[in-house]
Amino acid sequence: MLVAPLARKPHAPPPALTLWDEVTLPLARVHEICGRARRTLALRLAAQAGSPVIWIAPAWGRDPLNPPGMAPLIDPGEVIFAAARRPEDLLWAAEESLRAGVAPVVVAELPEPPPLTPVRRLHLAAEAGAEIGRCRPLGLLLTPGSGGAPGVETRFRMEPAHAGGQDHWRLDRLRARMAPPCAWRVGPGGIEARLEPDLT
């Protein structure tokens, strides 16, 4: 019996959103952003991905996004804001938004990192949205402190590191399935230098 040789094709990386050369987030997946400048990174990613952007936040939050403050990063008119009245509504709204596949980016501001099961549901919703929607949605979970949601595709932490009267940040890739931990100094124009990762 003759057996045909296996055809080996090079493995193509999954479609991804690349903000800067080394900052890449696979699409149709859920990612976590933590740190005090987590909103800044989320807005930069949203601006890169295109509109509309769905931004889900707790109705009881004390520091809502300021549209004039967003304007240098993204047009506030491209952002659909949703205020969830209960904690469980945050994840439900994110899941339904990802499943619809109509927004390139769905951001959920969470009071704490979610457990594994809701994160898995969000991944499945993003994959379903990619199949039936008009785009491959990117889910961003914004969590306080150092984050820690299990099952996310990547975890980034962004902290302010302003110096010399200019805006600067420290960006750490804490977790990624296909890349090692890394850190960068980021300025208004993008990555300026590579730093030693801080995994604490």
For each residue, the residues with C-beta under 8 A, 3 or more apart:
1:
2:
3:
4:
5:
6:
7:
8:
9:
10:
11:
12:
13: 16 178
14: 26 27 28
15: 26 27 28 136
16: 13 24 25 26 27
17: 24 25 27 45 48 49 138
18: 21 23 24 48
19: 23 24 25 44 45 48
20: 23 184 186 190 191
21: 18 191
22: 173 179 182 184 191
23: 18 19 20 156 171 173 184 191
24: 16 17 18 19 179
25: 16 17 19 29 31 45 138 153 154
26: 14 15 16 29 153 154
27: 14 15 16 17 130 136 137 138
28: 14 15 126 127 129 130 136 137 138
29: 25 26 123 126 138 139 153
30: 98 119 122 123 126 139 140 141 151 152 153
31: 25 138 139 140 141 152 153 154 155 156
32: 113 140 141 142 143 147 149 152 154 155 156 175
33: 38 41 42 140 141 142 143 147 155 156 157 158
34: 38 142 143 144 145 146 147 148 155 156 157 174
35: 38 41 146 147 156 157 158 159 172
36: 158 159 160
37: 40 41 158 159 160 169
38: 33 34 35 41 42 142 143 157 158
39: 42 43 65 109 142
40: 37 43 44 73 158 169
41: 33 35 37 38 44 45 156 158 169 171
42: 33 38 39 45 46 105 107 140 142
43: 39 40 46 47 70 73 74
44: 19 40 41 47 48 73
45: 17 19 25 41 42 48 49 105 138 140
46: 42 43 49 53 74 79 104 105 107 140
47: 43 44 73 74
48: 17 18 19 44 45
49: 17 45 46 53 104 105 138
50: 104
51: 75 78 79 103 104
52: 78 79 80 102 103 104
53: 46 49 74 78 79 80 103 104 105 106 107
54: 79 80 82 97 103 105 106 107
55: 65 79 80 81 82 107 109
56: 82 83 84 90 93 94 97 106 107 108 109
57: 61 64 65 81 82 83 84 90 108 109
58: 61 83 84 87 90 109 111
59: 83 84 85
60: 85
61: 57 58 64 109
62:
63:
64: 57 61
65: 39 55 57 69 70 79 81
66: 69 70
67: 70 71 76
68: 71 76
69: 65 66 72
70: 43 65 66 67 73 74 76 79
71: 67 68 74 75 76
72: 69
73: 40 43 44 47 70
74: 43 46 47 53 70 71 78 79
75: 51 71 78 79
76: 67 68 70 71 79
77:
78: 51 52 53 74 75
79: 46 51 52 53 54 55 65 70 74 75 76
80: 52 53 54 55 103
81: 55 57 65
82: 54 55 56 57 93
83: 56 57 58 59
84: 56 57 58 59 87 89 90 92 93
85: 59 60 89
86: 89 90
87: 58 84 90 111
88: 91 92
89: 84 85 86 92 93
90: 56 57 58 84 86 87 93 94 108 109 110
91: 88 94 95 108 110 114 118 121 122
92: 84 88 89 95 96
93: 56 82 84 89 90 96 97 108
94: 56 90 91 97 98 106 108 122 125 139 141
95: 91 92 98 99 118 121 122 125
96: 92 93 99 100 125
97: 54 56 93 94 100 102 103 106 137
98: 30 94 95 101 106 122 125 126 128 129 137 139
99: 95 96 125 126 128 129
100: 96 97 103 129 133
101: 98 128 129 130 131 132 133 134 135 136 137
102: 52 97 129 133 134 135
103: 51 52 53 54 80 97 100 106 135 137
104: 46 49 50 51 52 53 135 136 137 138
105: 42 45 46 49 53 54 137 138 140
106: 53 54 56 94 97 98 103 137 138 139 140
107: 42 46 53 54 55 56 140 142
108: 56 57 90 91 93 94 139 140 141 142
109: 39 55 56 57 58 61 90 142
110: 90 91 113 114 141 142 143
111: 58 87 144
112: 143 144
113: 32 110 141 143 147 148 149 150
114: 91 110 118 119 141 149
115: 118 119 150
116: 119 120 150 151
117: 120 121
118: 91 95 114 115 121 122
119: 30 114 115 116 122 123 141 149 150 151 152
120: 116 117 123 124 151
121: 91 95 117 118 124 125
122: 30 91 94 95 98 118 119 125 126 139 141
123: 29 30 119 120 126 127 139 151 153
124: 120 121 127 128
125: 94 95 96 98 99 121 122 128 129 139
126: 28 29 30 98 99 122 123 129 130 136 137 138 139
127: 28 123 124 130 131
128: 98 99 101 124 125 131 132
129: 28 98 99 100 101 102 125 126 132 133 135 136 137
130: 27 28 101 126 127 133 135 136 137
131: 101 127 128
132: 101 128 129
133: 100 101 102 129 130 137
134: 101 102
135: 101 102 103 104 129 130
136: 15 27 28 101 104 126 129 130
137: 27 28 97 98 101 103 104 105 106 126 129 130 133
138: 17 25 27 28 29 31 45 49 104 105 106 126
139: 29 30 31 94 98 106 108 122 123 125 126
140: 30 31 32 33 42 45 46 105 106 107 108
141: 30 31 32 33 94 108 110 113 114 119 122 149 152
142: 32 33 34 38 39 42 107 108 109 110
143: 32 33 34 38 110 112 113 147 148 149
144: 34 111 112 147
145: 34 148
146: 34 35 157 174 200
147: 32 33 34 35 113 143 144 155 157 174
148: 34 113 143 145
149: 32 113 114 119 141 143 152 155
150: 113 115 116 119
151: 30 116 119 120 123
152: 30 31 32 119 141 149 155 175
153: 25 26 29 30 31 123 176 177
154: 25 26 31 32 173 175 176 177 179
155: 31 32 33 34 147 149 152 173 174 175 176
156: 23 31 32 33 34 35 41 171 172 173 174
157: 33 34 35 38 146 147 171 172 174
158: 33 35 36 37 38 40 41 169 170 171 172 186
159: 35 36 37 169 170 172
160: 36 37 168 169 170
161: 168 169 170 185
162: 166 167 168
163: 166 168
164:
165:
166: 162 163 187 188
167: 162 187 188
168: 160 161 162 163 185 186 187 192
169: 37 40 41 158 159 160 161 185 186
170: 158 159 160 161 183 184 185 186 195 198
171: 23 41 156 157 158 183 184 185 186 191
172: 35 156 157 158 159 181 182 183 197 198 199
173: 22 23 154 155 156 176 179 180 181 182 183 197
174: 34 146 147 155 156 157 181 197 199
175: 32 152 154 155 181
176: 153 154 155 173 179 180 181
177: 153 154
178: 13
179: 22 24 154 173 176 182
180: 173 176
181: 172 173 174 175 176 197 199
182: 22 172 173 179 194 197
183: 170 171 172 173 194 195 196 197 198
184: 20 22 23 170 171 191 192 193 194 195
185: 161 168 169 170 171 191 192 193 195
186: 20 158 168 169 170 171 190 191 192
187: 166 167 168 190 192
188: 166 167
189: 192
190: 20 186 187
191: 20 21 22 23 171 184 185 186 194
192: 168 184 185 186 187 189
193: 184 185
194: 182 183 184 191
195: 170 183 184 185
196: 183
197: 172 173 174 181 182 183
198: 170 172 183
199: 172 174 181
200: 146
